[in-house]
């Protein structure tokens, strides 16, 4: 079992997309939220790629996974 927190795992996953990383290698949360508001296809695919993250930021409705931007936005604001 990983000792990595959910937040750390999310940051690590998001950093795989160079659009969300600054010159110092830090996550640019504003860029993530901007793309989330636009339901960016690559961001959605990235979030869906991890089971735990998928379960946190998507709602399952009749077998379909629907992106819940409010959950991502609230999570970002709580950090």
N, C-alpha and C positions, 0 to 999 in steps of 0.2 A: 504494500500500500504506500502511495506517495505521501511525503510529508509536505508537499507543495500545497499552499492554500488555493482556494478557488480563484481568488483575485490574481495571484501570481500566475496561475495556469492560463487565465484569460489574457493577461498582459503578454505572456510568452507567445500565445497563439496569435494575438493581434500583431505582434512585432514581426511575424512572418510576412506581412504585407508591407513593403517599403513605403507605401503611401502614408502609413501611420507611425513612421519613425523619423525623428529629427536627426540632425547631423551628429549629435552626441549618442545616438542609439536609444534615446528615450521615447516612450510612447507619447504620441500627440493625441490626447483624448478628444480635442475639438474636431480633429479630422475624422475620427471614428464616428462621433455623433453626427457630423455633417453627412457622412456617407450612409449612416443608419437612417436618417430622415429621408434620404433619397432612395431607400431600399436598394442599395448598391448590390448588384448581383454577386460580385466577388466577396464582399463582406459577408453576405448571407451564406455563401458556400463555405467560407472559412469558419463561421460560427457553427454551421451544421456538421462540420468535420469532427467535432469532439462531442461524444455522447452527453457528458455532464453539462457542457456549455449549451448544447442544443436543448436539453431539458429545462434549463434556466431561462433562456431567452426566446423560446418558441412554445406555442400552445398547440396541442394536438386536437384537431377537430375532425372527427370522422375519418381518421387515417391520414390527414393532411397536416403538415407542420406549418403553422402560421407565425411569422416573425412578430414578436411583441416589442416594439420599440420602446414602449413605456417602461418595461422591465429593465432594458439596457440603460435607458436614461436615468432611472432611479438608482440603479447600481452605480453608475458613473458619478452621480451627485453624492452618494453616500461615502465615496472614497476620500 
